[in-house]
Protein backbone atom coordinates (compact mmCIF):
# COMPACT_ATOMS: atom_id res chain seq x y z
CA UNK A 1 0.00 0.00 0.00
CA UNK A 2 1.34 3.39 -0.99
CA UNK A 3 1.65 5.93 1.80
CA UNK A 4 2.55 9.59 1.51
CA UNK A 5 3.69 11.73 4.40
CA UNK A 6 4.07 15.48 3.98
CA UNK A 7 6.15 17.61 6.29
CA UNK A 8 7.75 21.02 6.42
CA UNK A 9 4.76 23.29 6.68
CA UNK A 10 4.59 26.14 9.13
CA UNK A 11 4.24 29.87 9.64
CA UNK A 12 6.50 32.22 7.72
CA UNK A 13 6.55 35.92 6.94
CA UNK A 14 5.95 37.19 3.44
CA UNK A 15 9.12 36.95 1.41
CA UNK A 16 10.33 33.96 3.36
CA UNK A 17 10.90 30.36 2.34
CA UNK A 18 9.76 26.90 3.29
CA UNK A 19 10.59 23.46 1.97
CA UNK A 20 7.92 20.81 1.97
CA UNK A 21 8.75 17.12 1.80
CA UNK A 22 6.63 14.26 0.54
CA UNK A 23 8.01 10.91 1.64
CA UNK A 24 6.52 7.98 -0.23
CA UNK A 25 6.55 4.29 0.56
CA UNK A 26 5.01 1.20 -0.93
CA UNK A 27 5.58 1.99 -4.60
CA UNK A 28 5.29 -1.01 -6.88
CA UNK A 29 7.25 0.45 -9.78
CA UNK A 30 10.51 2.40 -9.91
CA UNK A 31 8.94 5.21 -11.89
CA UNK A 32 6.40 7.39 -10.17
CA UNK A 33 4.72 10.75 -10.42
CA UNK A 34 4.23 13.23 -7.61
CA UNK A 35 1.96 16.24 -7.66
CA UNK A 36 1.63 19.11 -5.21
CA UNK A 37 -1.74 20.68 -4.63
CA UNK A 38 -3.04 23.29 -2.23
CA UNK A 39 -6.39 24.32 -0.90
CA UNK A 40 -7.14 27.56 0.88
CA UNK A 41 -10.27 28.01 2.99
CA UNK A 42 -13.29 28.61 0.80
CA UNK A 43 -11.37 27.95 -2.40
CA UNK A 44 -11.07 25.04 -4.77
CA UNK A 45 -8.06 22.80 -4.73
CA UNK A 46 -5.31 24.11 -6.99
CA UNK A 47 -2.58 22.15 -8.73
CA UNK A 48 0.77 23.70 -7.88
CA UNK A 49 3.47 21.51 -9.36
CA UNK A 50 4.23 18.00 -10.49
CA UNK A 51 7.24 15.88 -11.35
CA UNK A 52 8.03 12.62 -13.06
CA UNK A 53 10.71 10.57 -11.33
CA UNK A 54 11.92 8.93 -14.55
CA UNK A 55 13.04 12.09 -16.33
CA UNK A 56 12.54 14.83 -13.69
CA UNK A 57 10.19 16.65 -16.01
CA UNK A 58 8.28 19.27 -14.04
CA UNK A 59 5.27 21.49 -14.33
CA UNK A 60 4.42 24.63 -12.38
CA UNK A 61 1.24 26.63 -12.12
CA UNK A 62 1.61 30.21 -13.29
CA UNK A 63 0.90 31.42 -9.77
CA UNK A 64 4.10 29.83 -8.44
CA UNK A 65 6.37 29.75 -11.47
CA UNK A 66 9.75 31.26 -10.70
CA UNK A 67 9.21 30.99 -6.94
CA UNK A 68 8.62 27.27 -6.31
CA UNK A 69 10.87 24.39 -7.32
CA UNK A 70 10.05 20.69 -7.23
CA UNK A 71 12.79 18.10 -7.02
CA UNK A 72 13.03 14.41 -6.29
CA UNK A 73 15.43 12.19 -4.42
CA UNK A 74 14.70 8.81 -5.95
CA UNK A 75 16.94 6.97 -3.49
CA UNK A 76 14.73 8.22 -0.69
CA UNK A 77 11.44 8.19 -2.63
CA UNK A 78 11.03 11.74 -1.46
CA UNK A 79 9.92 14.78 -3.40
CA UNK A 80 10.52 18.32 -2.23
CA UNK A 81 8.72 21.56 -2.89
CA UNK A 82 11.02 24.49 -2.27
CA UNK A 83 8.92 27.60 -1.84
CA UNK A 84 10.65 30.97 -2.01
CA UNK A 85 9.37 34.54 -2.00
CA UNK A 86 6.22 33.38 -0.27
CA UNK A 87 3.15 35.57 -0.40
CA UNK A 88 0.10 35.68 1.89
CA UNK A 89 -1.94 34.23 -0.97
CA UNK A 90 0.21 31.08 -0.79
CA UNK A 91 -1.45 30.29 2.54
CA UNK A 92 -3.19 26.93 2.23
CA UNK A 93 -3.05 23.29 3.16
CA UNK A 94 -0.57 21.66 0.82
CA UNK A 95 -1.03 18.07 -0.29
CA UNK A 96 1.12 15.72 -2.25
CA UNK A 97 -0.36 13.06 -4.48
CA UNK A 98 1.22 10.08 -6.21
CA UNK A 99 0.85 7.62 -9.03
CA UNK A 100 3.14 4.63 -9.46
CA UNK A 101 1.83 3.17 -12.69
CA UNK A 102 2.80 4.31 -16.19
CA UNK A 103 1.28 7.39 -17.75
CA UNK A 104 1.85 8.60 -21.26
CA UNK A 105 -1.22 10.69 -21.90
CA UNK A 106 -1.93 14.33 -22.48
CA UNK A 107 -0.87 16.36 -19.50
CA UNK A 108 2.41 14.57 -18.83
CA UNK A 109 4.06 14.82 -16.29
CA UNK A 110 0.86 15.47 -14.36
CA UNK A 111 -1.31 12.36 -14.50
CA UNK A 112 -4.42 11.52 -12.54
CA UNK A 113 -3.18 10.52 -9.11
CA UNK A 114 -4.10 7.46 -7.09
CA UNK A 115 -2.82 8.31 -3.63
CA UNK A 116 -2.97 11.40 -1.44
CA UNK A 117 -1.18 12.57 1.65
CA UNK A 118 -2.77 14.08 4.71
CA UNK A 119 -1.67 17.63 4.00
CA UNK A 120 0.50 20.18 5.76
CA UNK A 121 -0.49 23.73 6.65
CA UNK A 122 1.46 26.64 5.20
CA UNK A 123 0.65 30.08 6.58
CA UNK A 124 2.29 33.21 5.21
CA UNK A 125 1.84 36.35 7.26
CA UNK A 126 1.95 39.83 5.74
NUFI-972159 format. One record per residue (C-alpha): residue number from 1; residue in three letters; x, y, z. Coordinates in nm, 2 decimals. Each point is the difference from the previous one (the first is absolute). Layout:
NUFI-972159
@num:NUM residu:ALA xx:X yy:Y zz:Z
...
***
This chain:
NUFI-972159
@num:1 residu:UNK xx:0.00 yy:0.00 zz:0.00
@num:2 residu:UNK xx:0.13 yy:0.34 zz:-0.10
@num:3 residu:UNK xx:0.03 yy:0.25 zz:0.28
@num:4 residu:UNK xx:0.09 yy:0.37 zz:-0.03
@num:5 residu:UNK xx:0.12 yy:0.21 zz:0.29
@num:6 residu:UNK xx:0.04 yy:0.38 zz:-0.04
@num:7 residu:UNK xx:0.20 yy:0.21 zz:0.23
@num:8 residu:UNK xx:0.16 yy:0.34 zz:0.01
@num:9 residu:UNK xx:-0.29 yy:0.23 zz:0.03
@num:10 residu:UNK xx:-0.02 yy:0.28 zz:0.24
@num:11 residu:UNK xx:-0.04 yy:0.38 zz:0.05
@num:12 residu:UNK xx:0.23 yy:0.23 zz:-0.19
@num:13 residu:UNK xx:0.01 yy:0.37 zz:-0.08
@num:14 residu:UNK xx:-0.07 yy:0.13 zz:-0.35
@num:15 residu:UNK xx:0.32 yy:-0.03 zz:-0.20
@num:16 residu:UNK xx:0.12 yy:-0.29 zz:0.20
@num:17 residu:UNK xx:0.06 yy:-0.36 zz:-0.11
@num:18 residu:UNK xx:-0.11 yy:-0.35 zz:0.10
@num:19 residu:UNK xx:0.08 yy:-0.34 zz:-0.13
@num:20 residu:UNK xx:-0.27 yy:-0.27 zz:0.00
@num:21 residu:UNK xx:0.08 yy:-0.37 zz:-0.02
@num:22 residu:UNK xx:-0.21 yy:-0.28 zz:-0.13
@num:23 residu:UNK xx:0.14 yy:-0.34 zz:0.11
@num:24 residu:UNK xx:-0.15 yy:-0.29 zz:-0.18
@num:25 residu:UNK xx:0.00 yy:-0.37 zz:0.08
@num:26 residu:UNK xx:-0.15 yy:-0.31 zz:-0.15
@num:27 residu:UNK xx:0.06 yy:0.08 zz:-0.37
@num:28 residu:UNK xx:-0.03 yy:-0.30 zz:-0.23
@num:29 residu:UNK xx:0.20 yy:0.14 zz:-0.29
@num:30 residu:UNK xx:0.32 yy:0.20 zz:-0.01
@num:31 residu:UNK xx:-0.16 yy:0.28 zz:-0.20
@num:32 residu:UNK xx:-0.25 yy:0.22 zz:0.17
@num:33 residu:UNK xx:-0.17 yy:0.33 zz:-0.02
@num:34 residu:UNK xx:-0.05 yy:0.25 zz:0.28
@num:35 residu:UNK xx:-0.22 yy:0.30 zz:-0.01
@num:36 residu:UNK xx:-0.04 yy:0.29 zz:0.25
@num:37 residu:UNK xx:-0.33 yy:0.16 zz:0.06
@num:38 residu:UNK xx:-0.13 yy:0.26 zz:0.24
@num:39 residu:UNK xx:-0.34 yy:0.10 zz:0.13
@num:40 residu:UNK xx:-0.07 yy:0.33 zz:0.18
@num:41 residu:UNK xx:-0.32 yy:0.04 zz:0.21
@num:42 residu:UNK xx:-0.30 yy:0.06 zz:-0.22
@num:43 residu:UNK xx:0.19 yy:-0.07 zz:-0.32
@num:44 residu:UNK xx:0.03 yy:-0.29 zz:-0.24
@num:45 residu:UNK xx:0.30 yy:-0.22 zz:0.01
@num:46 residu:UNK xx:0.28 yy:0.13 zz:-0.23
@num:47 residu:UNK xx:0.27 yy:-0.20 zz:-0.17
@num:48 residu:UNK xx:0.34 yy:0.16 zz:0.08
@num:49 residu:UNK xx:0.27 yy:-0.22 zz:-0.15
@num:50 residu:UNK xx:0.07 yy:-0.35 zz:-0.11
@num:51 residu:UNK xx:0.30 yy:-0.21 zz:-0.09
@num:52 residu:UNK xx:0.08 yy:-0.33 zz:-0.17
@num:53 residu:UNK xx:0.27 yy:-0.20 zz:0.18
@num:54 residu:UNK xx:0.12 yy:-0.17 zz:-0.33
@num:55 residu:UNK xx:0.11 yy:0.32 zz:-0.17
@num:56 residu:UNK xx:-0.05 yy:0.27 zz:0.26
@num:57 residu:UNK xx:-0.23 yy:0.19 zz:-0.23
@num:58 residu:UNK xx:-0.19 yy:0.26 zz:0.20
@num:59 residu:UNK xx:-0.30 yy:0.22 zz:-0.03
@num:60 residu:UNK xx:-0.09 yy:0.31 zz:0.19
@num:61 residu:UNK xx:-0.32 yy:0.20 zz:0.03
@num:62 residu:UNK xx:0.04 yy:0.36 zz:-0.12
@num:63 residu:UNK xx:-0.07 yy:0.12 zz:0.35
@num:64 residu:UNK xx:0.32 yy:-0.16 zz:0.14
@num:65 residu:UNK xx:0.23 yy:0.00 zz:-0.31
@num:66 residu:UNK xx:0.34 yy:0.15 zz:0.08
@num:67 residu:UNK xx:-0.06 yy:-0.03 zz:0.38
@num:68 residu:UNK xx:-0.06 yy:-0.37 zz:0.06
@num:69 residu:UNK xx:0.23 yy:-0.29 zz:-0.10
@num:70 residu:UNK xx:-0.09 yy:-0.37 zz:0.01
@num:71 residu:UNK xx:0.28 yy:-0.26 zz:0.02
@num:72 residu:UNK xx:0.02 yy:-0.37 zz:0.07
@num:73 residu:UNK xx:0.24 yy:-0.22 zz:0.19
@num:74 residu:UNK xx:-0.07 yy:-0.34 zz:-0.16
@num:75 residu:UNK xx:0.22 yy:-0.18 zz:0.25
@num:76 residu:UNK xx:-0.22 yy:0.12 zz:0.28
@num:77 residu:UNK xx:-0.33 yy:0.00 zz:-0.19
@num:78 residu:UNK xx:-0.04 yy:0.35 zz:0.11
@num:79 residu:UNK xx:-0.11 yy:0.31 zz:-0.19
@num:80 residu:UNK xx:0.06 yy:0.35 zz:0.12
@num:81 residu:UNK xx:-0.18 yy:0.33 zz:-0.07
@num:82 residu:UNK xx:0.23 yy:0.29 zz:0.06
@num:83 residu:UNK xx:-0.21 yy:0.31 zz:0.05
@num:84 residu:UNK xx:0.18 yy:0.34 zz:-0.02
@num:85 residu:UNK xx:-0.13 yy:0.35 zz:0.00
@num:86 residu:UNK xx:-0.32 yy:-0.11 zz:0.17
@num:87 residu:UNK xx:-0.31 yy:0.22 zz:-0.01
@num:88 residu:UNK xx:-0.30 yy:0.01 zz:0.23
@num:89 residu:UNK xx:-0.20 yy:-0.15 zz:-0.29
@num:90 residu:UNK xx:0.21 yy:-0.31 zz:0.02
@num:91 residu:UNK xx:-0.17 yy:-0.08 zz:0.33
@num:92 residu:UNK xx:-0.17 yy:-0.34 zz:-0.03
@num:93 residu:UNK xx:0.01 yy:-0.36 zz:0.10
@num:94 residu:UNK xx:0.25 yy:-0.16 zz:-0.24
@num:95 residu:UNK xx:-0.04 yy:-0.36 zz:-0.11
@num:96 residu:UNK xx:0.21 yy:-0.24 zz:-0.20
@num:97 residu:UNK xx:-0.15 yy:-0.26 zz:-0.22
@num:98 residu:UNK xx:0.16 yy:-0.30 zz:-0.17
@num:99 residu:UNK xx:-0.03 yy:-0.25 zz:-0.28
@num:100 residu:UNK xx:0.22 yy:-0.30 zz:-0.05
@num:101 residu:UNK xx:-0.13 yy:-0.14 zz:-0.32
@num:102 residu:UNK xx:0.10 yy:0.11 zz:-0.35
@num:103 residu:UNK xx:-0.15 yy:0.31 zz:-0.15
@num:104 residu:UNK xx:0.05 yy:0.12 zz:-0.36
@num:105 residu:UNK xx:-0.30 yy:0.21 zz:-0.06
@num:106 residu:UNK xx:-0.07 yy:0.36 zz:-0.06
@num:107 residu:UNK xx:0.10 yy:0.21 zz:0.30
@num:108 residu:UNK xx:0.33 yy:-0.18 zz:0.07
@num:109 residu:UNK xx:0.17 yy:0.02 zz:0.25
@num:110 residu:UNK xx:-0.32 yy:0.07 zz:0.19
@num:111 residu:UNK xx:-0.22 yy:-0.31 zz:-0.01
@num:112 residu:UNK xx:-0.31 yy:-0.09 zz:0.20
@num:113 residu:UNK xx:0.12 yy:-0.10 zz:0.34
@num:114 residu:UNK xx:-0.09 yy:-0.30 zz:0.20
@num:115 residu:UNK xx:0.13 yy:0.08 zz:0.35
@num:116 residu:UNK xx:-0.02 yy:0.31 zz:0.22
@num:117 residu:UNK xx:0.18 yy:0.12 zz:0.31
@num:118 residu:UNK xx:-0.16 yy:0.15 zz:0.30
@num:119 residu:UNK xx:0.11 yy:0.35 zz:-0.07
@num:120 residu:UNK xx:0.22 yy:0.26 zz:0.18
@num:121 residu:UNK xx:-0.10 yy:0.35 zz:0.08
@num:122 residu:UNK xx:0.20 yy:0.29 zz:-0.14
@num:123 residu:UNK xx:-0.08 yy:0.35 zz:0.14
@num:124 residu:UNK xx:0.16 yy:0.31 zz:-0.14
@num:125 residu:UNK xx:-0.05 yy:0.32 zz:0.21
@num:126 residu:UNK xx:0.02 yy:0.34 zz:-0.16
***
